[in-house]
């Protein structure tokens, strides 16, 4: 859909040693059927030929560089340097269908009070299309409770009104993984995340340099829930639900540590819930 008055969309692409796939991501943005786009790529200290590839785009893109500081710091830098009314995130190993941005702008035109939405996804794993499991199906709206159990929002699929970062802050730069899980929960405590029911995002997985393959996700999800509870910003019902999920995650992760002879870590997580609520697991 060609809108009569286009709003500027800032596309933020953090990357680290992804020269092998980065061009596919950038080209998918340049192929959008929506014209009012600025592309900001943050090179997070790459040591491959990433910058050589980016040089080939000339003034079609803006490149920011930083010493290796992680995906959250890279995203935050790009967002703070952006000029758009809307922020669209794209991981450097993912890509978009040509109508991704126009579909989401159309959604915001029809829903002026909405602050964030995401599209459906096409999943590609090790070069082959796969179908997401039922538990990965994306709900829409006030999905705080469901999102505690599993991250149901994908960075590459979202578009966000920039004002939302002023309301809810930025990505937690201390999180090596699950920084998105933490950010979505902080949003969902107060605002809905809507679904544009069209598969406009192409999500690639299965390759060895995915951060989730090298760090415990449950460890960071526990930290996120603890932070939320300690912030005292949740409603009574939200805190009750969060505490229930925290208890389960602490028990599973703590017992897993004990089985792997990481006794000190295991005892810490088994005692974490008790220290917060005075209840022994």
C-alpha positions, 0 to 999 in steps of 0.5 A, a space after each residue: 500500500 502506497 501511503 500519501 504521507 510517508 513517515 520516516 522509518 529508521 532501520 537498525 541493524 547491529 552486526 558482528 562478524 556476519 559478513 557471510 549474511 549481512 548483505 542479504 539483510 541489507 538488500 532486503 531493506 533496500 528492496 522495500 516498497 516503502 521509500 521513507 527509510 534510513 538504514 543504520 548499521 552498527 558494526 560491533 567490532 567485527 574482525 572479518 570483512 564486514 566494513 568492506 561489504 558495507 563500503 559498497 553501499 555508499 550513501 544508501 546506508 549509515 554505518 556506526 562502529 564501536 568496540 565489541 560491546 554486545 547486541 544491546 549496546 549496538 542497538 541502543 547506539 543506533 536507536 539513539 542516533 536515529 531520526 525516524 518516528 518509527 524504529 524497525 529492528 533487523 538482526 543481521 542474519 534475518 531478512 524481510 519480505 518487500 512489503 514488511 515496512 509498508 504493512 506495519 506502517 499501514 497498521 499504525 495508520 489504522 491504529 494510531 494509539 498502538 506503540 509496537 507491533 510485529 509481523 508473522 515470520 517465515 522460519 528457515 533453519 539450516 537452509 530449509 523452511 520449518 514450521 514453528 511449534 504450537 508454543 511459538 505461535 504469536 498472540 496479540 495484545 496484552 501478552 505479558 503472562 504468556 511471554 513470561 514463559 517463552 519469548 514470543 516477540 522477535 526483534 526482526 519482526 517488530 516496529 516501534 514508535 520511537 517514543 516507546 523507548 522514552 517510556 520504557 527505556 532501552 535494551 539492557 546492555 548487561 544481558 548477553 542473550 535474552 535482552 529482547 525477552 527482558 525488553 518485551 516484558 518491560 513493555 508488556 507490563 503496561 502496553 500491548 504488542 500487536 500482531 500483523 498477521 502476515 509473514 513479512 519477516 524471514 528468520 534464519 536459525 541453526 548456524 553456529 554463531 547465534 548467541 543463544 547457542 553459547 549462553 544459558 537463556 534461562 539464566 538471563 530470563 531469571 534475571 529479567 523476572 527478578 528485575 521486574 519483581 524488584 522494580 515494584 512496577 508490576 500489578 499485583 496479578 502480574 507479580 503473582 504470575 511472574 513469581 510463579 514462573 520464576 519459581 519454576 525456572 529457578 527450580 529447573 535451572 538450579 537442579 540442572 546445575 546440580 546435575 552438572 556438578 555446579 553445586 554453588 551455582 545450583 544452590 544459589 538459584 534454588 535459594 533465589 526464590 526463597 530469598 525473594 519470597 521466603 518460600 523454600 523450593 
